[in-house]
Amino acid sequence: MKIDKVIIDHIKMPLVHPFETSFGRMVEKDFLVIQMYSGEYIGYGESVALPDPTYTEETTGTISYMLDQFLIPLLFRNTINHPDDITTIFAPIRRNNMAKAALEGAVWDLHSKQKGISLATALGGSRKEIDVGVSIGIEKSIEDLLGKVEQFLHEGYKKIKVKIKPDYDIEPLQKIRERFGYNIPLMADANSAYTLQDTNKLQKLDPLKLLMIEQPLGFDDIVDHAKLQKQLTTPICLDESINSAEDARKAIELGSCQIINIKIGRVGGLSEAKKIHDLCAKNNIPVWCGGMLEGGIGRAHNIAITSLANFTIAGDTSASNRYWHEDIIYPEVVLSKPGTIQVPAAPGIGYELKGDSIKKYRISRKIYEN
């Protein structure tokens, strides 16, 4: 495969509802949409970084710079026999995983279309449909939170994830259990808002029988998480700490977690995501696919990777209308039945780019020709 042209659209879309976590509140998201051309085929990719360097050090701006100055030139200088080659091609560039993943996702889409198979099949996935959950941000009131939980349970979502932070943790989760019982699949996501000094507080979550508490401690830590996991009965899930299969190996060996959240952008692309999946499967560590408020292309990549066998916990890939007034793909991502999304069988990601939406929300466009 030789890449002939890359088009990058910088777009900004308003969220249906503001989304708040321990590190900030978002009302809109700007991101990059990649169109990659090779002969008669077009592959689609998406950057998933947040506008500010709060989740990781990457932003939409840094990704744009890395694509322009380093990654697209490297892509143009090389012939690609398989998408896994991208890992080697981009190896001289350290980190910048979300920038790499934006291009690598488009390469995987191209590869799948050239082979005439779905992206899920190309990755080795076998599921025809996936179970999905929903992520709820920090709400203005407990009643607002309970209202959203009720709505999403009615819609059939298979997992309820609630963002927490100090002073917004035990009470909201207790109220959910009091109203909806202990049979609903409930988890908490801390986004690194706690330290080991909060161990006693985190232990108070154990009676709530949560599926997991995600990334309670430092965003780059695996040592303190191992200490904390020994003092909790609630499984710890690592997110921000896992940027590669090597990170996952060390965390598993240390006992830092019992579950791992795989985000394609965070780990540098689909190839690395698959490596982490395979490693976790060998070590009986279940995985699930986290969300980054993706547009439709990123959402499609999440659906494809979740078709792999060890994604045994419902992910964050909810329907398009959960976050967007209109998505950038057609058809939009919808629930095929309550709490379930069908895995597309068409070649590639199985969705097409919606040009009108791209034009409506576009801030700028860059075209690179080889």
C-alpha positions in Angstrom: 0.0 0.0 0.0 1.3 3.4 -1.0 -0.4 6.5 0.4 -1.2 9.1 -2.3 -3.0 11.8 -0.3 -4.1 12.8 3.2 -6.9 15.3 3.9 -7.2 16.6 7.5 -10.3 18.5 8.6 -10.3 20.2 11.9 -13.8 20.3 13.2 -15.6 21.5 16.4 -18.9 20.0 17.4 -21.2 20.9 20.4 -22.1 18.2 22.8 -25.8 17.5 23.5 -25.1 17.9 27.2 -22.0 19.3 29.0 -19.7 16.5 30.2 -17.8 17.0 33.5 -15.0 14.9 35.0 -12.5 15.5 37.8 -10.3 17.5 35.5 -12.8 19.8 33.7 -16.1 20.4 32.0 -16.7 20.2 28.2 -19.5 21.7 26.2 -17.9 21.0 22.8 -15.1 19.0 21.3 -12.7 19.8 18.5 -10.9 17.0 16.8 -9.3 16.0 13.5 -10.9 13.9 10.8 -8.5 12.0 8.5 -9.2 11.0 4.9 -6.4 8.8 3.5 -6.2 7.9 -0.1 -4.5 4.9 -1.7 -5.5 4.3 -5.3 -9.3 4.0 -5.5 -9.8 3.5 -1.8 -10.3 6.0 1.1 -9.6 5.2 4.7 -10.9 7.2 7.6 -9.3 8.1 10.9 -10.0 10.4 13.8 -7.9 12.1 16.5 -9.4 11.6 20.0 -7.4 14.0 22.2 -9.1 16.6 24.3 -8.7 20.3 23.5 -6.6 20.7 26.7 -3.7 18.6 28.0 -5.7 17.3 31.0 -6.2 13.6 30.1 -2.8 13.2 28.5 -0.2 15.7 27.3 -1.7 15.6 23.8 -4.2 18.1 22.4 -5.8 18.7 19.0 -3.1 21.3 18.4 -0.2 19.1 19.2 -1.6 16.3 17.1 -2.0 18.7 14.1 1.6 19.7 14.5 2.9 16.2 14.8 1.0 15.0 11.7 2.2 18.0 9.7 5.8 18.0 10.7 6.7 14.3 11.3 4.1 11.6 10.9 2.7 12.3 7.4 6.2 12.7 5.9 7.1 9.4 7.4 4.0 7.8 6.0 4.7 9.1 2.5 8.2 7.8 2.5 7.3 4.2 3.2 5.4 1.4 1.6 3.0 -0.4 3.9 2.5 -4.1 3.6 0.3 -4.4 6.6 -1.1 -1.9 9.2 1.2 -3.4 11.8 4.1 -1.8 9.9 2.9 1.6 11.1 4.3 0.8 14.5 7.8 0.4 13.1 7.5 3.3 10.7 6.5 5.7 13.6 9.0 4.1 16.1 11.5 7.0 15.8 8.9 9.4 17.2 8.5 9.0 20.9 5.0 8.9 22.5 2.4 11.1 20.7 0.2 8.0 20.7 -3.0 9.8 19.8 -1.4 11.4 16.8 0.0 8.1 15.6 -3.4 6.4 16.2 -5.2 9.0 14.1 -3.2 7.9 11.0 -2.9 4.3 11.9 -6.7 3.9 12.1 -7.1 5.2 8.6 -4.4 2.7 7.4 -6.4 -0.1 9.0 -9.6 1.1 7.3 -7.8 1.2 3.9 -6.3 -2.2 4.4 -9.7 -3.7 5.3 -11.4 -2.1 2.3 -8.6 -3.3 -0.1 -9.1 -6.8 1.3 -12.9 -6.5 1.0 -13.4 -7.4 4.7 -14.7 -5.6 7.7 -12.3 -3.9 10.1 -13.5 -6.2 12.8 -12.6 -9.2 10.7 -9.2 -7.8 9.8 -8.5 -7.4 13.5 -9.5 -10.9 14.3 -12.9 -10.1 15.8 -15.7 -12.6 15.8 -18.6 -10.9 17.5 -21.6 -9.8 15.4 -22.8 -7.4 18.1 -21.3 -5.9 21.2 -22.6 -4.9 24.5 -22.2 -1.2 25.4 -22.4 0.9 28.5 -22.6 4.7 29.1 -20.4 7.1 30.9 -22.1 9.8 33.1 -20.1 12.9 34.0 -20.2 14.8 37.3 -23.8 16.2 37.5 -25.1 19.3 39.2 -27.2 17.4 41.7 -27.7 13.8 42.9 -31.3 14.0 41.5 -29.9 14.9 38.0 -27.5 11.9 38.3 -30.3 9.5 39.3 -32.5 10.8 36.5 -29.8 10.0 33.9 -29.1 6.6 35.4 -32.8 5.8 35.2 -32.9 7.0 31.5 -29.9 4.9 30.5 -31.1 1.8 32.3 -34.4 2.2 30.5 -32.5 2.4 27.2 -30.9 -0.9 28.1 -27.2 0.1 28.5 -25.3 -2.8 30.0 -23.0 -0.8 32.3 -23.3 2.5 34.1 -20.0 4.4 34.7 -20.1 7.4 37.0 -17.3 10.0 37.2 -16.2 10.7 40.7 -13.8 13.0 42.6 -13.2 13.8 46.2 -16.4 15.0 47.9 -18.4 13.6 44.9 -18.0 9.9 45.4 -19.5 7.8 48.1 -22.9 9.6 48.4 -23.8 9.6 44.6 -22.9 5.9 44.3 -24.8 5.0 47.5 -27.9 6.9 46.2 -27.7 4.9 43.0 -27.6 1.6 44.9 -30.4 2.7 47.2 -32.7 3.5 44.2 -31.8 0.9 41.7 -30.4 -1.9 43.7 -27.2 -4.0 43.5 -28.0 -5.9 40.3 -27.2 -3.0 38.0 -23.7 -3.1 36.6 -22.2 0.0 38.2 -18.6 1.4 38.2 -16.8 4.5 39.2 -14.1 6.4 37.2 -11.8 8.7 39.3 -9.5 10.0 36.5 -6.5 10.0 39.0 -8.3 12.2 41.5 -7.0 10.4 44.6 -3.8 9.4 46.4 -2.9 6.5 48.8 -3.8 8.9 51.6 -7.4 8.4 50.5 -7.3 4.6 51.0 -9.8 4.7 53.9 -12.3 6.6 51.8 -11.9 4.3 48.8 -12.4 1.3 51.1 -15.8 2.7 51.9 -16.8 1.9 48.2 -16.2 -1.8 48.8 -19.7 -2.5 50.3 -21.3 -1.0 47.1 -20.1 -4.0 45.1 -18.9 -2.0 42.1 -17.7 -3.7 39.0 -14.5 -1.6 39.4 -13.0 1.7 40.3 -11.1 3.1 37.3 -7.7 4.9 37.7 -8.1 6.1 41.3 -4.5 7.1 41.6 -1.8 8.9 39.5 -2.2 8.9 35.8 1.3 7.4 35.3 1.4 5.1 38.3 1.4 1.3 38.6 3.3 0.9 41.9 0.8 2.7 44.3 -2.1 1.1 42.5 -0.6 -2.3 43.4 -0.5 -1.3 47.1 -4.1 0.0 46.9 -5.5 -3.1 45.2 -4.2 -5.2 48.1 -6.4 -3.1 50.4 -9.6 -3.1 48.3 -12.0 -5.9 47.4 -13.3 -3.7 44.5 -11.3 -4.5 41.4 -9.0 -1.6 40.2 -9.1 -0.9 36.4 -6.2 0.9 34.9 -6.7 3.5 32.1 -4.2 6.4 31.9 -1.4 4.3 33.2 -1.5 1.8 30.3 0.1 3.3 27.2 1.5 0.1 25.7 1.5 -3.7 25.9 4.7 -3.3 28.0 2.9 -1.1 30.5 0.2 -3.7 30.7 2.7 -6.5 31.3 4.3 -4.7 34.2 1.0 -3.7 35.8 -0.3 -7.3 35.6 3.0 -8.7 37.1 2.8 -6.1 39.9 -0.8 -6.8 40.7 -1.8 -3.2 40.0 -5.2 -4.0 38.6 -7.7 -6.7 37.8 -9.1 -5.1 34.7 -7.7 -2.9 31.9 -9.5 -0.3 29.9 -8.2 -0.2 26.3 -8.5 3.1 24.5 -7.2 3.0 20.9 -5.8 6.5 20.9 -4.2 6.3 24.3 -2.1 3.2 23.3 -1.1 4.4 19.9 -3.5 2.6 17.6 -5.3 -0.6 16.8 -2.2 -2.8 16.5 -1.1 -2.0 20.0 -4.6 -2.3 21.3 -4.8 -5.8 19.9 -1.4 -6.7 21.6 -2.8 -5.5 24.9 -6.0 -7.5 24.4 -4.0 -10.7 23.6 -1.7 -10.2 26.6 -4.6 -9.7 28.9 -6.4 -12.7 27.5 -3.4 -14.9 28.3 -3.3 -13.6 31.9 -7.1 -13.8 32.5 -7.4 -10.0 32.8 -10.7 -8.9 31.2 -10.7 -5.7 29.1 -13.2 -3.2 27.9 -13.1 -0.3 25.4 -13.2 3.2 26.9 -14.4 6.3 25.2 -13.0 9.7 24.5 -16.2 11.5 23.3 -15.4 10.3 19.8 -17.1 11.3 16.7 -18.5 8.6 14.4 -15.2 7.4 13.0 -13.5 6.9 16.3 -16.7 5.3 17.5 -16.6 2.9 14.5 -13.0 1.9 15.4 -14.1 1.2 19.0 -16.9 -1.1 17.8 -14.4 -3.0 15.6 -11.8 -3.6 18.4 -14.6 -4.6 20.9 -15.5 -7.5 18.6 -12.4 -9.3 19.9 -13.0 -12.2 22.3 -11.5 -10.8 25.6 -13.6 -7.6 25.5 -16.0 -9.2 28.1 -17.1 -6.0 29.8 -19.4 -3.5 28.1 -17.5 -0.5 26.9 -18.3 3.2 26.6 -19.2 3.2 22.9 -22.8 4.4 23.2 -25.0 5.5 20.3 -24.2 8.7 18.4 -27.1 10.6 19.8 -25.8 10.2 23.4 -23.3 12.9 22.7 -24.0 14.6 19.3 -26.9 16.5 17.8 -25.7 15.0 14.5 -22.7 12.7 13.8 -20.1 12.9 11.0 -20.9 9.5 9.6 -23.9 7.8 8.0 -25.6 5.7 9.1 -25.1 7.0 12.6 -24.2 4.6 15.4 -27.5 3.3 16.9 -28.5 0.6 19.4 -29.6 -2.4 17.4 -31.4 -3.6 20.5 -31.2 -2.4 24.1 -27.6 -2.1 25.2 -26.3 -3.6 22.0 -24.6 -2.3 18.8 -24.3 -4.3 15.7 -20.8 -4.8 14.3 -20.7 -3.7 10.7 -20.0 -6.4 8.1 -19.3 -4.1 5.2 -15.6 -3.6 4.2 -13.6 -1.3 6.4 -15.3 0.6 9.3 -18.7 0.1 7.7 -19.7 3.7 7.8 -19.4 6.6 5.3 -18.3 10.2 6.0 -21.2 12.7 6.1 -19.8 15.5 4.0 -22.5 18.0 5.0 -21.7 17.6 8.7 -17.9 18.0 8.1 -18.5 21.2 6.2 -20.9 22.5 8.9 -18.5 22.1 11.7 -15.2 22.5 9.9 -12.7 25.1 11.2 -9.9 24.4 8.7 -8.7 21.9 6.1 -5.2 20.8 5.1 -4.4 18.6 2.1 -1.1 16.6 1.7 -0.2 15.0 -1.5 2.6 12.4 -2.0 
